[in-house]
Amino acid sequence: FCEVRMTSGGRMLQQNTTNASRTLLVRHLPTDLSKDEKEDLLKYFGAESVRVFPTRGRMKHAAFATFKNEKFAAKALTRLHQLEVLGHTLVAEFAKGQDRFTVLKDPPVTIGDKNTTQQKKQEPKQPNIPLIDTGIASSLGLKFQANPTLKYLYPPPSNSILTNIAHAIISVPKFYVQVLHLMNKMNLPCPFGPVTARPPTVSKDLESYPSTQPSENQDEDSDEEEEDVPKDVISRRELDKGRLSKDGRMSVFKNYNAGEPTCRLYVKNIAKQVEEKDLKYIYGRYIDPSSDAERNMFDIVLMKEGRMKGQAFVGLPSETSAQRALRDTNGYVLYDKPLVVVSFPPKIKRGHGAVC
């Protein structure tokens, strides 16, 4: 049994006796959308019929959307609720007592004495778009639904952007796996193996990452031969490869000030996994191992507990070697955290001025 009633707009509603919950009430529809566009939006999510309320009154910017069955309505509810559309957040909920009403098409109208009929208003034919039930790429773990009105405009790649992407890959293993899957699908060279040559620059602001170019203040003799450096300390190439460039610096370098040159360095932002031997491996390259005097002046104090945890003091033989170490190691990433290195104020010895 069914009951047919006429609405104020001249459309007929068919009242069914079924009690299935297959109608949703969708609120906060964008004001920029017309009535037809609101209907198209809800029908894109599988609605068989849509009743849009006027733009005035208590139910303004809302609509009833009726689906084929309760299962389809439940799926649409999960996709529509809290969906961002043109700056508006939709709110969807099951409508009580609305399943009995179904919007019917306008009846044909007879013109004159002829038997020809035509529709008062030709409804636009909906494209045959398959519904997405589980997300845009459920097999890859991407469960969220695609927004048909969403367009992307990304800035060109820069050193800071690539640095942030690299940090995200390091911190999220699943993201790293998806990057490898994407490289495989795009037939890109395999990343396992030696470092490949740098491709042509695609942006004027894009610098190599990590920075392998010498800094502006680096001494001309910084290209010293590696055979002169002991094997138990870090190499120049390893330092350059692991150091962030200026554009890649993060918030820990905000308001950074290197301080006045001294022969002692203050190192902070040290990861909890770092041991004293790791710092000796880095700063040991700035002393002459054959000199007993320099070996005795070289000392490292690493704080592992208390309020000073994650900080260290490094003593070097001279201001020159300390300044070289500051320029070379500031921003070096050790256990996923960049070191922040500044000159430490000298100790004041009464009556004798400042000493290191």
C-alpha positions as CSV (number, residue, x, y, z in Angstrom):
1,F,0.0,0.0,0.0
2,C,1.1,3.5,-0.6
3,E,-0.2,7.1,-0.2
4,V,0.4,9.8,-2.8
5,R,0.4,13.4,-1.7
6,M,1.2,16.7,-3.5
7,T,3.8,19.1,-2.2
8,S,3.6,22.9,-2.4
9,G,5.9,22.9,-5.4
10,G,3.7,20.6,-7.4
11,R,5.7,17.5,-7.0
12,M,4.3,14.2,-5.7
13,L,5.5,12.3,-2.7
14,Q,4.8,8.6,-2.5
15,Q,4.5,7.3,1.1
16,N,5.6,3.7,1.5
17,T,4.9,1.4,4.5
18,T,8.5,0.2,4.8
19,N,10.4,1.1,8.0
20,A,13.9,0.8,6.5
21,S,16.3,3.6,7.4
22,R,17.5,4.7,4.0
23,T,17.1,8.5,4.1
24,L,19.8,10.9,5.3
25,L,19.5,14.5,6.4
26,V,22.5,16.5,5.1
27,R,23.0,19.9,6.6
28,H,25.4,22.8,6.0
29,L,25.3,22.5,2.2
30,P,27.4,25.3,0.5
31,T,25.4,28.4,-0.2
32,D,27.3,28.8,-3.5
33,L,25.6,25.7,-4.9
34,S,22.3,25.9,-6.7
35,K,19.5,23.5,-6.0
36,D,20.4,21.3,-9.0
37,E,24.1,21.3,-8.0
38,K,23.1,20.2,-4.5
39,E,21.1,17.4,-6.0
40,D,23.9,16.4,-8.3
41,L,26.3,16.3,-5.3
42,L,24.2,14.0,-3.2
43,K,23.3,11.8,-6.2
44,Y,27.0,11.4,-6.8
45,F,27.2,9.6,-3.5
46,G,24.4,7.2,-4.5
47,A,21.2,9.0,-3.6
48,E,18.2,7.9,-5.7
49,S,16.1,10.9,-4.8
50,V,16.9,14.3,-3.2
51,R,14.7,16.9,-1.6
52,V,16.4,20.2,-1.2
53,F,15.0,22.7,1.3
54,P,14.7,26.4,0.5
55,T,17.5,28.8,1.3
56,R,15.3,30.4,4.1
57,G,13.8,29.0,7.2
58,R,14.9,26.6,9.9
59,M,16.0,23.9,7.5
60,K,17.9,26.2,5.1
61,H,21.0,24.7,3.3
62,A,19.8,21.2,4.1
63,A,18.4,18.3,2.1
64,F,16.9,14.8,2.4
65,A,18.7,12.1,0.4
66,T,17.0,8.8,-0.1
67,F,19.1,5.7,-1.0
68,K,18.3,2.3,-2.4
69,N,18.5,0.5,0.9
70,E,19.8,0.9,4.4
71,K,23.3,-0.4,3.5
72,F,23.8,2.2,0.8
73,A,22.6,4.9,3.2
74,A,25.0,3.8,5.9
75,K,28.0,3.9,3.4
76,A,27.0,7.3,2.2
77,L,26.7,8.6,5.8
78,T,30.4,7.6,6.4
79,R,31.4,9.5,3.3
80,L,29.3,12.6,3.7
81,H,29.7,13.3,7.4
82,Q,32.4,16.0,8.1
83,L,33.2,16.2,4.3
84,E,34.7,19.6,3.4
85,V,32.9,21.1,0.3
86,L,33.7,24.7,-0.7
87,G,34.7,25.7,2.8
88,H,31.7,24.1,4.5
89,T,31.7,21.0,6.6
90,L,28.7,18.8,5.9
91,V,26.8,17.1,8.8
92,A,24.9,14.0,7.8
93,E,22.6,11.9,10.0
94,F,19.8,9.4,9.6
95,A,16.4,11.1,9.0
96,K,13.6,9.8,11.2
97,G,10.3,9.0,9.6
98,Q,11.4,10.2,6.1
99,D,11.8,6.8,4.5
100,R,8.1,6.6,3.6
101,F,8.4,9.5,1.1
102,T,9.9,9.1,-2.3
103,V,10.1,12.0,-4.8
104,L,8.4,10.9,-8.1
105,K,8.9,12.4,-11.5
106,D,6.5,15.1,-12.8
107,P,3.6,13.5,-14.7
108,P,3.4,14.1,-18.5
109,V,1.3,17.0,-19.7
110,T,-1.0,16.7,-22.7
111,I,-1.0,19.7,-25.2
112,G,-4.3,20.5,-26.9
113,D,-6.3,17.7,-28.6
114,K,-3.2,15.9,-29.7
115,N,-1.9,12.7,-28.0
116,T,1.6,14.0,-27.8
117,T,3.1,14.5,-24.3
118,Q,6.1,16.2,-23.0
119,Q,7.8,16.8,-19.6
120,K,7.4,20.1,-17.9
121,K,11.1,20.1,-17.1
122,Q,13.7,17.8,-18.5
123,E,15.8,16.3,-15.7
124,P,19.5,16.2,-16.5
125,K,20.7,12.7,-17.2
126,Q,23.2,11.5,-14.6
127,P,26.4,10.1,-15.8
128,N,27.0,6.4,-15.1
129,I,29.7,6.9,-12.4
130,P,30.7,3.9,-10.4
131,L,30.4,4.4,-6.7
132,I,33.5,4.2,-4.6
133,D,32.8,2.2,-1.5
134,T,36.1,1.7,0.1
135,G,38.2,4.7,-0.8
136,I,40.5,5.9,-3.6
137,A,43.2,3.2,-3.0
138,S,42.1,0.8,-0.2
139,S,44.8,-1.7,-1.2
140,L,47.5,0.9,-0.4
141,G,45.9,1.9,2.9
142,L,44.3,5.1,1.6
143,K,40.7,4.8,2.9
144,F,39.5,8.4,2.5
145,Q,37.1,9.3,-0.3
146,A,38.0,11.3,-3.4
147,N,36.4,14.8,-3.5
148,P,35.1,15.4,-7.1
149,T,35.5,19.2,-6.7
150,L,39.0,19.1,-5.3
151,K,41.9,20.5,-7.4
152,Y,45.6,20.7,-6.4
153,L,48.1,23.5,-6.9
154,Y,51.5,22.7,-5.3
155,P,54.5,25.0,-5.1
156,P,57.6,24.1,-7.1
157,P,60.1,21.9,-5.2
158,S,62.6,23.6,-2.9
159,N,65.2,22.4,-0.5
160,S,63.0,22.9,2.5
161,I,60.1,21.0,0.9
162,L,62.4,18.0,-0.1
163,T,63.9,18.1,3.4
164,N,60.4,17.8,5.0
165,I,59.5,15.0,2.6
166,A,62.7,13.1,3.5
167,H,61.9,13.5,7.2
168,A,58.4,12.2,6.6
169,I,59.7,9.2,4.8
170,I,62.1,8.5,7.7
171,S,59.5,8.8,10.4
172,V,56.7,6.9,8.6
173,P,57.7,3.4,7.3
174,K,54.5,2.9,5.4
175,F,55.1,6.1,3.5
176,Y,58.6,4.9,2.6
177,V,57.1,1.6,1.2
178,Q,54.5,3.6,-0.8
179,V,57.2,5.7,-2.3
180,L,59.0,2.6,-3.5
181,H,55.7,1.2,-4.9
182,L,55.2,4.5,-6.8
183,M,58.7,4.5,-8.2
184,N,58.2,0.9,-9.4
185,K,54.9,1.8,-11.1
186,M,56.5,4.8,-12.8
187,N,59.5,2.7,-14.0
188,L,62.0,4.9,-12.2
189,P,65.5,3.7,-11.5
190,C,65.9,1.4,-8.5
191,P,67.1,3.5,-5.5
192,F,69.0,0.5,-4.0
193,G,72.7,0.9,-4.7
194,P,75.2,3.8,-5.2
195,V,74.1,7.4,-5.2
196,T,73.0,8.4,-8.7
197,A,74.0,11.6,-10.5
198,R,72.0,14.7,-9.6
199,P,69.2,15.4,-12.2
200,P,68.9,18.8,-13.9
201,T,67.5,21.5,-11.6
202,V,63.7,22.0,-12.1
203,S,63.5,25.2,-10.0
204,K,65.8,28.2,-9.7
205,D,65.3,28.0,-5.9
206,L,66.0,24.3,-5.7
207,E,69.4,23.4,-4.2
208,S,70.9,20.0,-3.7
209,Y,69.8,17.9,-0.7
210,P,71.6,17.4,1.5
211,S,73.9,20.2,0.6
212,T,77.2,19.1,-0.8
213,Q,78.4,22.5,-1.8
214,P,81.0,24.3,0.4
215,S,79.6,27.1,2.5
216,E,80.4,30.7,1.8
217,N,82.6,31.0,4.9
218,Q,84.5,27.7,4.4
219,D,88.2,28.0,4.2
220,E,89.8,27.5,0.8
221,D,91.9,24.6,2.2
222,S,88.7,22.7,3.2
223,D,89.3,20.2,0.3
224,E,92.2,18.6,2.2
225,E,93.1,15.1,1.2
226,E,91.2,12.4,3.1
227,E,94.4,10.3,3.5
228,D,95.6,13.0,6.0
229,V,92.6,12.3,8.2
230,P,92.6,9.3,10.6
231,K,90.3,6.5,9.7
232,D,88.6,6.6,13.1
233,V,87.0,10.0,12.5
234,I,84.4,11.3,10.2
235,S,85.3,12.1,6.6
236,R,84.6,15.4,4.8
237,R,82.2,13.6,2.3
238,E,80.2,12.1,5.2
239,L,80.0,15.5,6.9
240,D,78.7,17.2,3.8
241,K,76.3,14.5,2.9
242,G,74.7,14.5,6.4
243,R,74.5,18.3,6.9
244,L,71.4,20.3,6.2
245,S,71.7,23.3,4.1
246,K,70.4,26.7,5.3
247,D,67.1,26.3,3.5
248,G,66.6,23.0,5.1
249,R,67.0,24.2,8.7
250,M,64.1,23.6,11.0
251,S,62.6,25.5,13.9
252,V,65.5,24.5,16.2
253,F,67.6,27.0,14.2
254,K,65.2,29.9,14.7
255,N,67.1,33.0,16.0
256,Y,70.3,31.1,15.7
257,N,73.5,33.0,16.8
258,A,76.9,31.4,16.5
259,G,78.4,33.6,19.2
260,E,81.9,35.0,19.6
261,P,84.7,32.7,18.6
262,T,86.2,30.6,21.4
263,C,88.0,27.3,21.7
264,R,84.9,25.6,23.3
265,L,81.7,24.6,21.6
266,Y,78.2,24.2,23.0
267,V,76.2,21.5,21.2
268,K,72.5,20.9,21.7
269,N,69.5,19.1,20.2
270,I,71.4,15.8,20.6
271,A,69.4,12.6,20.2
272,K,69.1,10.3,23.2
273,Q,70.9,7.5,21.3
274,V,74.1,9.5,20.9
275,E,77.1,8.4,22.9
276,E,80.3,10.2,23.7
277,K,82.1,8.1,21.2
278,D,79.8,9.4,18.5
279,L,80.8,13.0,19.2
280,K,84.5,12.0,19.4
281,Y,84.1,10.4,15.9
282,I,82.8,13.8,14.6
283,Y,85.0,16.3,16.4
284,G,88.2,14.2,16.5
285,R,88.9,15.3,12.9
286,Y,89.7,18.8,14.2
287,I,92.8,17.8,16.3
288,D,96.2,16.5,15.4
289,P,96.4,13.0,16.8
290,S,100.2,13.1,16.7
291,S,100.3,16.1,19.1
292,D,100.1,15.2,22.8
293,A,99.2,18.8,23.6
294,E,96.2,18.8,21.3
295,R,95.0,15.4,22.5
296,N,95.1,16.6,26.1
297,M,93.1,19.8,25.2
298,F,90.5,17.8,23.4
299,D,87.6,16.9,25.7
300,I,83.9,16.2,25.4
301,V,81.3,16.4,28.2
302,L,78.0,14.8,27.2
303,M,74.9,15.4,29.4
304,K,72.7,12.3,29.6
305,E,70.5,13.1,32.6
306,G,68.9,16.1,34.3
307,R,67.9,19.4,32.8
308,M,71.0,19.5,30.6
309,K,70.1,16.2,29.0
310,G,70.7,16.2,25.2
311,Q,73.5,18.8,25.4
312,A,77.3,18.7,25.2
313,F,80.5,20.8,25.6
314,V,83.4,20.2,23.2
315,G,86.9,21.6,23.9
316,L,89.3,22.0,21.0
317,P,92.9,23.2,20.9
318,S,92.3,26.6,19.3
319,E,89.7,29.1,18.2
320,T,90.6,28.3,14.6
321,S,89.9,24.6,14.9
322,A,86.7,25.3,16.9
323,Q,85.4,27.7,14.3
324,R,86.0,25.1,11.5
325,A,84.2,22.5,13.6
326,L,81.3,24.9,14.2
327,R,80.9,25.6,10.4
328,D,81.2,22.0,9.5
329,T,79.0,20.3,12.1
330,N,76.2,22.8,12.7
331,G,73.2,21.2,11.1
332,Y,74.7,17.7,10.8
333,V,72.0,15.1,11.2
334,L,72.9,12.6,13.9
335,Y,70.2,9.9,14.7
336,D,67.6,11.9,12.8
337,K,68.2,15.1,14.7
338,P,70.3,18.0,13.4
339,L,73.0,19.3,15.8
340,V,72.9,22.9,16.8
341,V,76.4,24.2,17.5
342,V,77.5,27.6,18.9
343,S,80.6,29.0,20.5
344,F,80.6,28.6,24.3
345,P,81.5,31.7,26.4
346,P,85.1,31.4,27.7
347,K,85.7,30.9,31.4
348,I,86.9,34.1,33.2
349,K,90.0,33.7,35.3
350,R,90.4,36.5,37.9
351,G,93.2,38.8,37.0
352,H,94.2,37.0,33.8
353,G,91.4,37.8,31.4
354,A,89.5,35.2,29.4
355,V,90.8,31.8,28.8
356,C,89.3,28.7,27.1
